[in-house]
């Protein structure tokens, strides 16, 4: 079946899908609401399943040059007392390792690859609604532009316009968690835990109802000490006391929470950018598709960032949808996408029931490694492009 796929969203899943569709010879174009702007401070872990997808995208070397892959994680108290040093059991092969990198670096790599393979990316195109019939689907944009294709993919994230039209009753709800994303330079920091970071270890601090993860996120950038903190909060904080706080106010709050001394305080005080984010999710939607419209990534299942799987899952979704569209009628492709992927998504989301890092850990009661056991996530989950699409 000949396709013309309209992709809404030029984020990670949208760009990855477009590149994979080009590999299969399927016509597509990407439409993005906003112009691209590099955002300093936003970083994330990408698990080995996601890194493998990057290899299949043809960007493995670029990712390796713009990311960091630690071999050990040191778990510390806020007083820099080491509770445990965990071997992350990383493979010697890069595409089988987990990594940490800055979001803008990954998006820019995907943008260059998309351009290289001939993907059309249209910015400042805000989708307002779409219509469909037995043969086609048409997207209508705020500027009056219309685009007709055989399939429309909502890769437009947490606030997805496509999902909102498909399932208007499924609205965002507060996930009882806040997050902060920061970035700093190693310059002028020299405490022992910071030296461990510079040498490649990750630092994971726990306190009651909060955690703080710090890692290198780039081999050479001056600003390559990235961190993210999250905490449990039953009642959402007001925008005035969280979202609208300036850099100095956020730093003051964090130092009050974590203490004025030690490596953690040093990292916070030297941060040049901190992005506050209150976590929202959508309850599972009845289906990821209706007719010729489908959602992937956060638009489909809003993976809680406390799982550490959001980026990896978005990449997996993109690859698997492209594989299914190459092999099957679109209706079957959309069915298999959901049928074959839903259990993995459920396992990742339920991992928070076993151990939600946003709730932190009170080490005054001792340390129980059993808290980390019992997950049903398949650690060896991999989608193989060559074997799947033959």
ZATOR-538576 format. One line per field, with one value per residue (C-alpha): x, y, z; residue in three letters; residue number from 1. Coordinates in Angstrom, 1 decimal. Example, Ala and Ser with C-alpha at 12.3 -4.5 7.8 and 13.67 -1.06 7.14 Angstrom:
u = (12.3, 13.7)
v = (-4.5, -1.1)
w = (7.8, 7.1)
resn = (Ala, Ser)
resi = (1, 2)
//
This chain:
u = (0.0, 1.3, 1.3, 1.7, 2.2, 1.6, 3.7, 2.7, 5.6, 9.4, 10.5, 12.4, 9.6, 8.4, 11.9, 12.9, 9.7, 10.3, 13.8, 12.6, 9.8, 12.3, 14.3, 11.2, 10.5, 7.3, 6.5, 6.2, 6.5, 6.8, 4.8, 5.9, 4.1, 7.2, 10.4, 13.4, 15.2, 18.0, 17.2, 20.1, 19.5, 17.2, 18.9, 17.9, 19.0, 18.4, 18.3, 20.1, 16.9, 16.8, 20.5, 20.0, 17.3, 19.8, 22.1, 19.3, 18.7, 22.3, 23.3, 25.2, 28.6, 27.1, 25.3, 28.5, 30.4, 27.7, 26.8, 28.2, 28.0, 28.8, 30.0, 29.1, 26.5, 27.3, 24.3, 24.9, 23.3, 23.0, 26.1, 28.1, 28.1, 28.3, 25.5, 26.4, 28.4, 26.6, 28.2, 25.8, 26.8, 27.4, 28.3, 31.6, 29.5, 28.2, 24.8, 24.2, 24.9, 22.7, 23.7, 23.0, 22.8, 21.3, 17.9, 18.9, 22.0, 19.8, 17.2, 19.8, 21.4, 18.0, 17.3, 20.6, 19.9, 16.4, 17.7, 20.3, 17.7, 15.4, 12.7, 10.6, 10.2, 7.8, 8.0, 5.5, 2.7, 0.1, -2.4, -5.9, -7.9, -8.1, -10.8, -10.8, -12.8, -12.4, -9.5, -7.6, -7.0, -6.6, -4.8, -5.8, -3.3, -3.8, -2.2, -4.8, -2.6, -4.1, -2.3, -3.9, -2.4, -3.2, -2.2, -1.7, 0.7, 0.5, 4.1, 3.2, 4.0, 2.3, -0.1, -1.0, -3.6, -4.1, -4.8, -7.1, -9.2, -9.3, -10.1, -11.2, -12.3, -8.7, -7.2, -3.9, -3.8, -1.2, 1.1, 2.0, 5.5, 7.7, 11.0, 13.9, 16.4, 19.7, 23.1, 26.5, 30.2, 32.8, 35.0, 36.0, 34.3, 36.7, 35.1, 35.6, 32.2, 32.6, 35.9, 34.1, 31.6, 34.4, 35.9, 32.6, 30.6, 27.0, 25.9, 22.4, 21.4, 18.3, 16.5, 13.0, 10.5, 13.1, 16.1, 18.9, 20.8, 23.9, 25.9, 28.2, 26.1, 28.7, 32.4, 33.6, 30.9, 31.8, 28.3, 28.3, 27.4, 23.7, 21.3, 17.7, 15.8, 12.3, 10.2, 6.8, 4.1, 0.6, -0.8, 0.4, 2.4, 1.1, 2.9, 4.0, 5.8, 7.3, 6.9, 7.6, 10.5, 13.7, 17.1, 18.3, 15.0, 15.1, 18.7, 17.8, 14.9, 17.1, 19.9, 17.4, 16.1, 19.5, 21.8, 24.4, 27.5, 28.9, 29.0, 25.2, 25.2, 28.2, 26.4, 23.3, 25.2, 27.1, 24.1, 23.5, 20.1, 17.3, 14.1, 11.1, 8.5, 5.5, 4.7, 1.5, 0.2, -2.8, -4.8, -4.4, -6.4, -8.9, -6.8, -3.7, -5.5, -8.8, -9.2, -6.2, -5.0, -2.5, -0.4, 3.0, 5.5, 4.2, 1.1, 0.1, 1.1, 2.9, 5.7, 6.4, 10.0, 10.7, 10.8, 13.8, 12.3, 10.5, 13.0, 13.7, 10.1, 9.5, 12.3, 11.0, 7.5, 8.8, 10.8, 8.1, 5.4, 7.7, 8.3, 4.6, 3.7, 6.3, 4.9, 1.2, -2.0, -2.2, -5.1, -3.1, 0.1, -1.8, -3.3, 0.1, 1.8, -0.5, -0.9, 2.8, 3.9, 1.2, 2.6, 6.0, 4.5, 2.4, 5.5, 7.5, 4.6, 4.0, 7.7, 6.8, 4.6, 7.7, 10.0, 9.1, 12.3, 10.3, 9.4, 13.1, 14.4, 15.1, 18.5, 18.1, 16.1, 18.9, 19.3, 17.3, 18.4, 15.1, 13.4, 14.9, 13.8, 10.6, 10.5, 8.8, 10.6, 12.4, 16.0, 17.0, 14.1, 15.3, 13.7, 15.9, 15.4, 16.9, 15.3, 11.9, 11.4, 12.7)
v = (0.0, 3.4, 5.8, 9.5, 10.0, 13.3, 13.5, 16.1, 17.0, 17.4, 16.0, 12.7, 10.3, 12.4, 12.8, 9.2, 8.0, 10.2, 8.8, 5.2, 5.8, 7.2, 4.0, 2.0, 4.3, 5.7, 9.3, 11.6, 15.1, 16.6, 19.5, 21.3, 24.0, 25.9, 27.0, 25.0, 26.5, 24.9, 24.5, 24.3, 22.1, 19.4, 16.0, 12.4, 8.8, 6.7, 3.0, 0.4, -0.3, 3.3, 3.4, 0.4, 2.3, 5.1, 2.6, 1.5, 5.2, 5.5, 8.1, 5.9, 7.6, 11.1, 10.0, 8.5, 11.7, 13.8, 11.7, 10.0, 6.4, 5.7, 2.3, 2.9, 4.7, 5.9, 6.2, 8.8, 10.6, 14.3, 14.4, 12.6, 9.3, 6.4, 3.9, 1.8, 1.7, -0.1, -1.7, -0.7, -3.9, -2.0, -3.8, -3.0, -2.4, 1.2, 0.3, -2.1, 0.5, 3.0, 6.6, 10.1, 13.1, 16.5, 16.6, 19.3, 17.4, 14.4, 16.5, 18.3, 15.0, 13.7, 16.9, 16.6, 12.9, 13.8, 16.5, 14.1, 11.5, 14.1, 14.5, 17.7, 19.5, 22.4, 24.7, 27.2, 24.8, 24.5, 21.8, 22.8, 19.7, 16.9, 15.1, 11.7, 9.5, 6.0, 6.9, 9.9, 12.1, 15.9, 18.1, 21.7, 24.2, 27.5, 29.5, 28.1, 25.4, 22.0, 18.7, 15.4, 12.0, 8.4, 8.4, 11.1, 10.4, 12.4, 12.6, 15.8, 15.0, 15.3, 18.1, 16.3, 18.0, 14.7, 12.7, 15.5, 15.2, 11.4, 11.2, 14.6, 13.2, 11.9, 15.0, 15.6, 14.9, 15.8, 12.8, 13.8, 14.6, 17.6, 17.7, 20.1, 19.8, 21.7, 22.1, 23.3, 23.3, 21.2, 24.3, 25.4, 22.3, 19.9, 17.9, 14.1, 13.2, 15.9, 14.3, 10.9, 12.6, 13.9, 10.5, 9.1, 7.8, 8.9, 10.3, 9.4, 11.2, 10.1, 11.8, 11.5, 12.4, 13.4, 12.3, 14.0, 12.4, 14.0, 12.8, 14.0, 14.5, 15.4, 14.5, 18.1, 20.8, 23.4, 22.9, 19.1, 18.4, 17.7, 16.8, 16.1, 16.1, 14.9, 14.7, 13.4, 16.0, 15.0, 18.4, 20.3, 23.4, 26.7, 28.3, 31.2, 28.9, 26.6, 27.2, 31.0, 30.9, 32.4, 30.7, 32.1, 31.3, 27.7, 27.3, 28.7, 26.2, 23.3, 24.2, 24.5, 21.1, 19.3, 21.3, 24.0, 21.8, 19.0, 18.1, 18.4, 22.0, 22.8, 21.5, 23.5, 26.7, 26.4, 25.6, 28.2, 26.9, 25.1, 24.1, 23.4, 21.0, 19.6, 16.0, 15.3, 12.1, 10.9, 7.8, 5.0, 5.9, 3.3, 2.9, 4.4, 4.9, 5.7, 5.2, 6.8, 8.7, 7.3, 8.6, 7.5, 8.4, 10.7, 11.5, 7.8, 6.8, 9.7, 7.7, 9.2, 10.6, 9.0, 5.6, 6.8, 5.2, 8.1, 8.8, 5.1, 4.2, 7.1, 5.8, 2.2, 3.4, 5.2, 2.2, -0.3, 1.7, 2.2, -1.6, -2.4, 0.1, -1.3, -4.9, -4.4, -2.6, 0.5, -0.9, -4.0, -1.9, 0.3, -2.8, -4.5, -1.4, -1.3, -5.1, -5.8, -2.7, -2.3, -4.8, -3.3, 0.1, -1.3, -3.0, 0.3, 2.3, -0.2, -0.1, 3.0, 0.7, -1.2, 1.7, 5.3, 7.4, 10.6, 9.3, 9.1, 7.0, 7.6, 6.0, 6.5, 3.3, 1.4, 0.3, -2.6, -3.7, -5.6, -2.3, -2.5, -6.1, -7.4, -5.3, -7.0, -4.8, -6.9, -5.8, -7.3, -5.8, -5.0, -4.3, -5.4, -3.5, -5.9, -9.1, -7.5, -6.0, -8.8)
w = (0.0, -0.9, 2.0, 2.5, 6.2, 8.0, 11.2, 13.8, 16.0, 15.3, 18.6, 19.1, 18.1, 15.1, 13.6, 14.3, 12.6, 9.5, 9.1, 9.4, 6.9, 4.4, 4.9, 3.8, 0.9, 2.5, 1.7, 4.8, 6.0, 9.5, 10.9, 14.0, 16.0, 17.1, 15.5, 16.8, 19.8, 21.7, 25.4, 27.8, 30.9, 29.7, 29.8, 30.1, 30.4, 27.3, 28.0, 25.8, 23.8, 22.8, 21.9, 19.7, 17.8, 17.3, 15.7, 13.3, 12.5, 11.4, 14.0, 16.5, 15.9, 16.3, 19.5, 20.9, 20.3, 22.1, 25.1, 28.2, 29.3, 32.9, 34.2, 37.9, 39.9, 43.4, 45.8, 48.4, 51.3, 51.1, 53.4, 50.7, 52.7, 50.2, 50.6, 47.6, 44.5, 41.7, 38.7, 35.9, 34.0, 30.8, 27.6, 25.8, 22.6, 22.6, 21.0, 23.9, 26.7, 28.4, 28.0, 29.4, 27.0, 26.5, 24.8, 22.4, 21.2, 20.3, 18.6, 16.5, 15.5, 14.4, 12.5, 10.6, 9.8, 8.7, 6.4, 5.0, 4.0, 2.5, 5.2, 4.8, 8.2, 8.4, 11.4, 12.7, 11.7, 14.5, 13.9, 14.8, 13.8, 11.2, 9.3, 7.7, 5.3, 3.9, 1.7, 3.3, 6.3, 6.1, 8.6, 9.0, 10.4, 12.1, 9.2, 6.8, 5.3, 4.6, 4.1, 2.9, 3.4, 4.0, 7.7, 10.4, 13.3, 16.5, 17.8, 19.5, 23.1, 26.4, 25.2, 22.0, 19.8, 18.0, 21.2, 22.4, 19.3, 19.3, 23.1, 24.4, 27.8, 28.6, 30.0, 31.8, 35.5, 38.1, 38.8, 42.4, 41.4, 40.6, 38.7, 38.1, 35.3, 35.7, 34.0, 35.3, 34.5, 36.3, 36.4, 39.9, 41.5, 43.1, 45.9, 45.9, 44.5, 41.8, 40.8, 40.6, 38.2, 36.1, 35.9, 34.6, 37.6, 38.1, 41.5, 42.8, 46.0, 48.0, 50.8, 52.1, 49.4, 46.9, 44.8, 42.8, 39.9, 38.5, 35.4, 32.7, 29.6, 27.0, 26.6, 25.8, 26.3, 28.9, 30.3, 30.6, 34.3, 34.0, 36.8, 37.5, 40.8, 41.5, 44.5, 45.7, 46.3, 46.9, 46.2, 43.2, 44.0, 42.7, 39.7, 41.9, 44.3, 41.7, 37.9, 38.1, 40.6, 39.2, 39.2, 42.5, 44.3, 43.0, 44.2, 47.6, 47.9, 46.9, 49.3, 52.1, 51.2, 50.6, 52.9, 52.5, 52.3, 50.2, 46.5, 46.1, 47.3, 45.1, 42.0, 42.8, 43.5, 40.2, 38.0, 35.3, 34.2, 36.1, 34.4, 36.8, 35.7, 37.5, 36.2, 34.4, 32.8, 31.0, 32.1, 29.5, 26.4, 24.9, 21.8, 20.3, 17.0, 15.4, 11.6, 9.9, 13.0, 15.5, 18.4, 19.6, 22.3, 25.1, 23.0, 23.4, 26.8, 28.7, 30.3, 33.8, 33.6, 37.0, 35.2, 33.1, 29.9, 28.2, 25.4, 24.8, 24.4, 22.0, 19.8, 20.0, 19.0, 16.0, 14.8, 15.3, 13.6, 10.5, 10.4, 10.6, 7.9, 5.6, 6.1, 6.5, 5.5, 7.6, 9.7, 10.6, 11.2, 13.8, 15.4, 15.7, 17.0, 20.0, 20.5, 20.4, 22.4, 25.1, 27.6, 27.5, 28.2, 31.1, 32.6, 32.5, 34.0, 36.7, 37.8, 39.8, 41.9, 42.9, 43.6, 42.8, 42.9, 43.4, 46.9, 47.8, 50.6, 54.2, 54.9, 58.6, 58.6, 56.7, 53.1, 51.6, 48.1, 47.9, 47.1, 43.7, 42.9, 41.3, 38.2, 35.2, 32.6, 30.0, 30.3, 27.0, 24.9, 21.4, 18.1, 15.2, 11.9, 9.5, 10.8, 11.4, 8.0, 5.8)
resn = (Unk, Unk, Unk, Unk, Unk, Unk, Unk, Unk, Unk, Unk, Unk, Unk, Unk, Unk, Unk, Unk, Unk, Unk, Unk, Unk, Unk, Unk, Unk, Unk, Unk, Unk, Unk, Unk, Unk, Unk, Unk, Unk, Unk, Unk, Unk, Unk, Unk, Unk, Unk, Unk, Unk, Unk, Unk, Unk, Unk, Unk, Unk, Unk, Unk, Unk, Unk, Unk, Unk, Unk, Unk, Unk, Unk, Unk, Unk, Unk, Unk, Unk, Unk, Unk, Unk, Unk, Unk, Unk, Unk, Unk, Unk, Unk, Unk, Unk, Unk, Unk, Unk, Unk, Unk, Unk, Unk, Unk, Unk, Unk, Unk, Unk, Unk, Unk, Unk, Unk, Unk, Unk, Unk, Unk, Unk, Unk, Unk, Unk, Unk, Unk, Unk, Unk, Unk, Unk, Unk, Unk, Unk, Unk, Unk, Unk, Unk, Unk, Unk, Unk, Unk, Unk, Unk, Unk, Unk, Unk, Unk, Unk, Unk, Unk, Unk, Unk, Unk, Unk, Unk, Unk, Unk, Unk, Unk, Unk, Unk, Unk, Unk, Unk, Unk, Unk, Unk, Unk, Unk, Unk, Unk, Unk, Unk, Unk, Unk, Unk, Unk, Unk, Unk, Unk, Unk, Unk, Unk, Unk, Unk, Unk, Unk, Unk, Unk, Unk, Unk, Unk, Unk, Unk, Unk, Unk, Unk, Unk, Unk, Unk, Unk, Unk, Unk, Unk, Unk, Unk, Unk, Unk, Unk, Unk, Unk, Unk, Unk, Unk, Unk, Unk, Unk, Unk, Unk, Unk, Unk, Unk, Unk, Unk, Unk, Unk, Unk, Unk, Unk, Unk, Unk, Unk, Unk, Unk, Unk, Unk, Unk, Unk, Unk, Unk, Unk, Unk, Unk, Unk, Unk, Unk, Unk, Unk, Unk, Unk, Unk, Unk, Unk, Unk, Unk, Unk, Unk, Unk, Unk, Unk, Unk, Unk, Unk, Unk, Unk, Unk, Unk, Unk, Unk, Unk, Unk, Unk, Unk, Unk, Unk, Unk, Unk, Unk, Unk, Unk, Unk, Unk, Unk, Unk, Unk, Unk, Unk, Unk, Unk, Unk, Unk, Unk, Unk, Unk, Unk, Unk, Unk, Unk, Unk, Unk, Unk, Unk, Unk, Unk, Unk, Unk, Unk, Unk, Unk, Unk, Unk, Unk, Unk, Unk, Unk, Unk, Unk, Unk, Unk, Unk, Unk, Unk, Unk, Unk, Unk, Unk, Unk, Unk, Unk, Unk, Unk, Unk, Unk, Unk, Unk, Unk, Unk, Unk, Unk, Unk, Unk, Unk, Unk, Unk, Unk, Unk, Unk, Unk, Unk, Unk, Unk, Unk, Unk, Unk, Unk, Unk, Unk, Unk, Unk, Unk, Unk, Unk, Unk, Unk, Unk, Unk, Unk, Unk, Unk, Unk, Unk, Unk, Unk, Unk, Unk, Unk, Unk, Unk, Unk, Unk, Unk, Unk, Unk, Unk, Unk, Unk, Unk, Unk, Unk, Unk, Unk, Unk, Unk, Unk, Unk, Unk, Unk, Unk, Unk, Unk, Unk, Unk, Unk, Unk, Unk, Unk, Unk, Unk, Unk, Unk, Unk, Unk, Unk, Unk, Unk, Unk)
resi = (1, 2, 3, 4, 5, 6, 7, 8, 9, 10, 11, 12, 13, 14, 15, 16, 17, 18, 19, 20, 21, 22, 23, 24, 25, 26, 27, 28, 29, 30, 31, 32, 33, 34, 35, 36, 37, 38, 39, 40, 41, 42, 43, 44, 45, 46, 47, 48, 49, 50, 51, 52, 53, 54, 55, 56, 57, 58, 59, 60, 61, 62, 63, 64, 65, 66, 67, 68, 69, 70, 71, 72, 73, 74, 75, 76, 77, 78, 79, 80, 81, 82, 83, 84, 85, 86, 87, 88, 89, 90, 91, 92, 93, 94, 95, 96, 97, 98, 99, 100, 101, 102, 103, 104, 105, 106, 107, 108, 109, 110, 111, 112, 113, 114, 115, 116, 117, 118, 119, 120, 121, 122, 123, 124, 125, 126, 127, 128, 129, 130, 131, 132, 133, 134, 135, 136, 137, 138, 139, 140, 141, 142, 143, 144, 145, 146, 147, 148, 149, 150, 151, 152, 153, 154, 155, 156, 157, 158, 159, 160, 161, 162, 163, 164, 165, 166, 167, 168, 169, 170, 171, 172, 173, 174, 175, 176, 177, 178, 179, 180, 181, 182, 183, 184, 185, 186, 187, 188, 189, 190, 191, 192, 193, 194, 195, 196, 197, 198, 199, 200, 201, 202, 203, 204, 205, 206, 207, 208, 209, 210, 211, 212, 213, 214, 215, 216, 217, 218, 219, 220, 221, 222, 223, 224, 225, 226, 227, 228, 229, 230, 231, 232, 233, 234, 235, 236, 237, 238, 239, 240, 241, 242, 243, 244, 245, 246, 247, 248, 249, 250, 251, 252, 253, 254, 255, 256, 257, 258, 259, 260, 261, 262, 263, 264, 265, 266, 267, 268, 269, 270, 271, 272, 273, 274, 275, 276, 277, 278, 279, 280, 281, 282, 283, 284, 285, 286, 287, 288, 289, 290, 291, 292, 293, 294, 295, 296, 297, 298, 299, 300, 301, 302, 303, 304, 305, 306, 307, 308, 309, 310, 311, 312, 313, 314, 315, 316, 317, 318, 319, 320, 321, 322, 323, 324, 325, 326, 327, 328, 329, 330, 331, 332, 333, 334, 335, 336, 337, 338, 339, 340, 341, 342, 343, 344, 345, 346, 347, 348, 349, 350, 351, 352, 353, 354, 355, 356, 357, 358, 359, 360, 361, 362, 363, 364, 365, 366, 367, 368, 369, 370, 371, 372, 373, 374, 375, 376, 377, 378, 379, 380, 381, 382, 383, 384, 385, 386, 387, 388, 389, 390)
//
